[in-house]
Amino acid sequence: MREVYIVDAVRTPVGKYGGALSGVRPDDLAAHVLRALLDRTPDLDPARVGDVFFGNANGAGEENRNVGRMAALLAGLPVTVPGVTVNRLCASGLEAVVQAARAIALGDISIALAGGVESMSRAPWVLPKPERPFPAGHQELYSTTLGWRMTNPGLPSQWTVPLGESAELIAEKHGITREQQDAFALASHEKASRAWKDGLYDAEVVPVEVPRRKGEPELVARDECVRGNASPQAMAQLKPSFRKQDGTVTPGNASPLNDGAAALLLVDEEGLKAIGREPLARVRASAVTAVEPHYFGLGPVEAVNRALATAGRTFADLTTLELNEAFAAQVLGCVAEWPAFDPAILNPRGGAIAIGHPLGASGARLAGAVAHQLKAAGSGVGVATLCIGVGQGLALVLER
């Protein structure tokens, strides 16, 4: 098996739903981060890229024609460079990184680009095809922005509860209060705000120029949802989103809806020599696991356990752990099941509650975040992990 290195990782700023990036097609967002990687690696001959792996959770809109391949073409890569799109819902971007690393480790290719993209703002409404021509009744439209649609009636109803209701179930299971969730969310905003202020995102975020109908194009350079002025008082005033009477999950302690893209450059030893760059980190191991769909938020627990075991590491070896913040309750539930884990190293630069969660892009964002943090630290072990709708977890272990 060949060693696999992450040479570089970039992402767009994360836009809010209907915000600054809502006018940009998802395939253009994906092409933007690919071009950024190529521009930042002038010694890389683009024709040497063996494959482009891209994650996307929706696939129902402008990204529907294999966004990995479309992004490669839009980014100006030679037509001889192939591309593939993968879907593991919220972990699609990380799945793309894992598949790219696996292809390099097996010797199938030497250099790969991997990432993910999602425009939740531009996710279309879909109409099921009628079972017979000229239906007299009404047909239901479904939004593809988030969650279940056209659910198979053969699935048990407990498996198809709304994502936020699953977070409520985890809060019940682990006795996680509304106050604890709000405190966690506030800390996420504080850490992200501080990271931006301290320039910690300068190495990975590539601004996006957004055309405007009138006037000069707008340069979007920062995450839109980070609130440095968030307060406990404002957080406490938000009403529960899923359980109106005794609910604990609110818009403040859950990730928002977002747009964005992220991408990484992965190589083997030969590719590393050809590029002439010091890598950010080395890929050590990955693991995917599955749980009951209505407890999908706890999917990372066993995925991280298995990935660390495969890497021959323990929680005591970790420098950083990036766990996607779909919901505060979900993150706190995972931490409760890792008694040996030190929460002080969790999401040190803020998480998805503050930064945002553009579904297919988030996994690639987390992998890039861990790689950059290891580079900044000079050495260490890091983990990127996400929970996944319908009950899965995916984890990747990196070292430097």
VENSULVEN-V958561 format. One record per residue. N is the residue number from 1. RES is the residue in one small letter. NEAR is the number of other ideal C-beta (glycine too) atoms within 8 Angstrom. Layout:
# VENSULVEN-V958561
n=[N,N]
res=[RES,RES]
near=[NEAR,NEAR]
This chain:
# VENSULVEN-V958561
n=[1,2,3,4,5,6,7,8,9,10,11,12,13,14,15,16,17,18,19,20,21,22,23,24,25,26,27,28,29,30,31,32,33,34,35,36,37,38,39,40,41,42,43,44,45,46,47,48,49,50,51,52,53,54,55,56,57,58,59,60,61,62,63,64,65,66,67,68,69,70,71,72,73,74,75,76,77,78,79,80,81,82,83,84,85,86,87,88,89,90,91,92,93,94,95,96,97,98,99,100,101,102,103,104,105,106,107,108,109,110,111,112,113,114,115,116,117,118,119,120,121,122,123,124,125,126,127,128,129,130,131,132,133,134,135,136,137,138,139,140,141,142,143,144,145,146,147,148,149,150,151,152,153,154,155,156,157,158,159,160,161,162,163,164,165,166,167,168,169,170,171,172,173,174,175,176,177,178,179,180,181,182,183,184,185,186,187,188,189,190,191,192,193,194,195,196,197,198,199,200,201,202,203,204,205,206,207,208,209,210,211,212,213,214,215,216,217,218,219,220,221,222,223,224,225,226,227,228,229,230,231,232,233,234,235,236,237,238,239,240,241,242,243,244,245,246,247,248,249,250,251,252,253,254,255,256,257,258,259,260,261,262,263,264,265,266,267,268,269,270,271,272,273,274,275,276,277,278,279,280,281,282,283,284,285,286,287,288,289,290,291,292,293,294,295,296,297,298,299,300,301,302,303,304,305,306,307,308,309,310,311,312,313,314,315,316,317,318,319,320,321,322,323,324,325,326,327,328,329,330,331,332,333,334,335,336,337,338,339,340,341,342,343,344,345,346,347,348,349,350,351,352,353,354,355,356,357,358,359,360,361,362,363,364,365,366,367,368,369,370,371,372,373,374,375,376,377,378,379,380,381,382,383,384,385,386,387,388,389,390,391,392,393,394,395,396,397,398,399,400]
res=[m,r,e,v,y,i,v,d,a,v,r,t,p,v,g,k,y,g,g,a,l,s,g,v,r,p,d,d,l,a,a,h,v,l,r,a,l,l,d,r,t,p,d,l,d,p,a,r,v,g,d,v,f,f,g,n,a,n,g,a,g,e,e,n,r,n,v,g,r,m,a,a,l,l,a,g,l,p,v,t,v,p,g,v,t,v,n,r,l,c,a,s,g,l,e,a,v,v,q,a,a,r,a,i,a,l,g,d,i,s,i,a,l,a,g,g,v,e,s,m,s,r,a,p,w,v,l,p,k,p,e,r,p,f,p,a,g,h,q,e,l,y,s,t,t,l,g,w,r,m,t,n,p,g,l,p,s,q,w,t,v,p,l,g,e,s,a,e,l,i,a,e,k,h,g,i,t,r,e,q,q,d,a,f,a,l,a,s,h,e,k,a,s,r,a,w,k,d,g,l,y,d,a,e,v,v,p,v,e,v,p,r,r,k,g,e,p,e,l,v,a,r,d,e,c,v,r,g,n,a,s,p,q,a,m,a,q,l,k,p,s,f,r,k,q,d,g,t,v,t,p,g,n,a,s,p,l,n,d,g,a,a,a,l,l,l,v,d,e,e,g,l,k,a,i,g,r,e,p,l,a,r,v,r,a,s,a,v,t,a,v,e,p,h,y,f,g,l,g,p,v,e,a,v,n,r,a,l,a,t,a,g,r,t,f,a,d,l,t,t,l,e,l,n,e,a,f,a,a,q,v,l,g,c,v,a,e,w,p,a,f,d,p,a,i,l,n,p,r,g,g,a,i,a,i,g,h,p,l,g,a,s,g,a,r,l,a,g,a,v,a,h,q,l,k,a,a,g,s,g,v,g,v,a,t,l,c,i,g,v,g,q,g,l,a,l,v,l,e,r]
near=[4,9,8,12,15,17,13,11,16,14,17,16,15,16,16,13,11,5,10,10,16,12,5,11,9,17,13,9,17,20,13,13,17,16,10,11,14,12,7,8,12,5,7,12,5,10,7,10,12,11,13,17,17,20,21,16,11,12,10,8,12,8,16,7,6,8,16,15,13,14,16,15,10,10,12,7,12,6,5,5,13,8,15,12,13,13,11,14,11,15,16,17,20,20,14,18,17,11,12,15,14,8,13,19,12,8,7,6,9,9,15,16,16,15,19,19,22,17,17,14,12,11,12,7,7,9,8,8,4,7,4,5,4,4,8,3,4,3,8,6,7,10,8,11,8,8,7,5,8,5,7,5,4,3,9,5,6,6,11,9,9,8,11,11,11,14,17,14,11,16,16,7,8,9,6,13,8,8,6,10,18,15,9,13,15,12,8,16,15,11,14,15,13,9,12,12,7,6,6,9,9,6,6,11,12,10,9,12,8,12,6,8,3,3,3,4,7,8,8,14,6,8,12,12,11,13,8,8,4,11,7,8,6,9,14,7,5,8,5,10,9,10,10,5,4,5,11,14,16,15,6,10,15,14,11,10,9,15,18,17,17,18,19,18,14,16,17,14,9,8,14,12,7,12,11,5,9,2,11,12,14,11,14,10,10,12,13,10,10,7,13,7,11,11,12,16,14,14,17,15,12,11,16,15,9,11,16,14,7,11,11,4,9,6,9,5,7,14,10,13,12,14,12,16,15,15,16,17,16,15,14,14,15,14,10,8,8,10,4,6,10,6,6,4,9,10,11,8,10,14,14,12,13,17,13,15,14,16,13,16,18,19,22,21,15,15,17,16,13,16,15,12,14,18,11,7,10,6,6,11,13,17,16,14,17,17,16,14,10,8,13,16,19,19,15,16,16,17,11,12]
